[in-house]
Amino acid sequence: MTQLARQLRDAHRAVAPLPAETRQRLIRHLLAITDLAKRDAGLAARRLDAFLADFQDGADVG
């Protein structure tokens, strides 16, 4: 499993316990990053890093 795949898996696990509305919005964002990874892994990794930084800072990601 690649580092990007592990980070995406961990991000999905991190948003799982959130309230439904918030979780759905964040999962859509993560799915967009996952789709991007199929075409441009480097860009997807940068976007995921930004997503995780915002998420960990408590920002309203998305």
MOFEN-V865029 format. One record per run of one state. SS is the DSSP state (H for helix, E for strand, C for the rest). FROM is the first residue (numbers start at 1). LEN is the number of residues. Records with the same first field share a line. If there is no record, write none. Layout:
# MOFEN-V865029
SS->FROM-LEN, FROM-LEN
This chain:
# MOFEN-V865029
C->1-2, 17-3, 40-1, 57-6
H->3-14, 20-20, 41-16
